[in-house]
Amino acid sequence: MARRAMAVLTLGVLAALPATARASSLELRIGGFFPRTNSNLFRDDAQLYSVEGRPCPTDSAFPCSPLNKKDWRGVFGGAEFSFTPSDHVEIGVHLDGYGRQVDTNYRDYVRPSGREIQQGLKLTLVPLGATLRFLPADRYATVSPYVGIGPDLVFYKYEEFGDFIDFQSPGPGLDIVPDHFRSDGARPGFHVTGGLRFRVGHDFSILGEGRYQWVKATLGDDFRAQPGQDALRLDMSGWSAVVGLSIRF
């Protein structure tokens, strides 16, 4: 459903552009995304889980949170169509993607046999947005720095799947049950960006770009808060850094 909505919106934007604007440039890029993970969902995960294969020493003299924001760093990339309404202004429409799965186990609990209780955590983001970009140099300059700003619509999906402890189970022991929890949706966001383009031919440039996006969501679906509990919040803000190729038409 999210992919269909993104395709319709992108085609609608491109169709609305004048013919002269459509003959501008296409940018392909790839790099990494570095999520901020500053929300109660990620803090709860850090308290409950350890990354599979990276045990948390029980005799450590320091607080141990082996699942941390570095574990959520992942590949980020996409494409942008842009046109130039004036010499130092550019408008772009981009579609990017990020996905990361972290395999974990409970930090403080094991099965009666001593084996780990394992699960997977997965986050998928697909930002669809627009950028108003300012270029102080001439468009045909060999080196062209730029800065930009713009809105996003971020499609997201967060999942936890595997074996989980039922902390509400009666009796002296805790039940362990297989399950799959999922929440998805779309949230508005905002970003700022800056970068450099280097011309390597009449119609080709290579580029490096950094971007920071702000976007958060309150999880529902399988993560809906119970009465008296705080809603789980998903922080999707963070830095991305990419390199790419720009092709001018």
Buried (B, 14 or more C-beta within 10 A) or exposed (E): EBEEEBEEBBEEEEEEBEEEBEEBBBBBBEBBBBBBBEBBBBBEBBEBBBBBEEEBEEEEEEEEBBBEBEBBBBEBBBBBBBBBEEEEEBBBBBBBBBBBEBBBBBBEEEEEEEEBBBBBBBBBBBBBBBBEBEBEBEBEEEEBEBBBBBEBBBBBBBBBBBBBBEEEEEEEEBEBEEEEBBBBBBBEBBBBBBBBBBBEEEEEBEBBBBBBBBBBBBBEEEBEEEEEEEEBBBBBBBBBBBEBBBEBE
